[in-house]
Amino acid sequence: MTGMAPRAQKGFTLIELVMVIVILGILAAFALPRFADFGSEASTAALDGGIGAVKSGASIAHARWLADGTNANSVTLDGVAVSIDNSAGGNGFPTADAAGIGAAAQLDANDYTIGAAAAGVTTITLAARAASDGDGDGTAGECSFQYDQATGTVSNRNTDDC
């Protein structure tokens, strides 16, 4: 009797391939939302980069002001004039505007918006998020921080709309 010998399987069946595709689809559906929102993380990182630049720029400009004799209304850093708060009670830190801290920290107007100073404090906002209300609270532009020209410090880091 000559019977047919069983054939050795040489590949995957169609059902096995469909099941693998279904399982991969389910895994992707759960994993995709975890990795989808990189925009917020990038905005927060850009905001933190601006904070670091402002802190460094304020310190360097203040050190230059001290080295120059503490009586100048501006200092020059890398060929750029930086306005200094040399008013009565001023401590020699960059002024809270584009000519002061904006120049010292080399903040590009395309990347950061420097608001009008009130009592020597200005709000610096990430330009890409200045008009957005990402958290839906009715207040736009909360991807920001504040700079105080009296002390050269940064405060009120806000990432609500980042």
Phi, psi and omega in degrees: 000127177252109178260164179280129178284142179296139181279143176281138181286133185245006182189189179268148176280165180298322180295318178298317179295319178296319179296321178296318179295320178296315180297317178296323178296319178295315178299319179294324180295327179276328183277329185301313179299333180293327184252003188280331188261067177276342181298318180294317179294322179293320178295318178296320178294321178294321177297315179296326175296319176296321178298315178298319179295319180293316178300313180295314180299319179295318180293317181293317179295320178295317178298320178295319178299317177295318181293330180278354176111009173058028177232007183270149175270353176205157174232163179247123177238118181052040178079007181247128177284133180241122178291135182243142175283097180246023180286174176300123183088355178287145184255010176084024175262159179302145178294158184274060178207182183295327180284342180259267183293330177297318179285320182295318181271356182055047178281122180282133181297339176284340183255327184226143176251124179260116183284173177291138181282139174232116182058037177079010179240132178235154176257128179251123186243144173294119188302322181294340182245009185297326183256002184263149176241075186295331182264358175071024180268003179089000179241117180269161174077030180267025172256078193207174172209169181244147177240134180248116183287341180290326183242350182068028184249162178249138179212176176053049174297124183233119182246021183300321183255013178283000000 
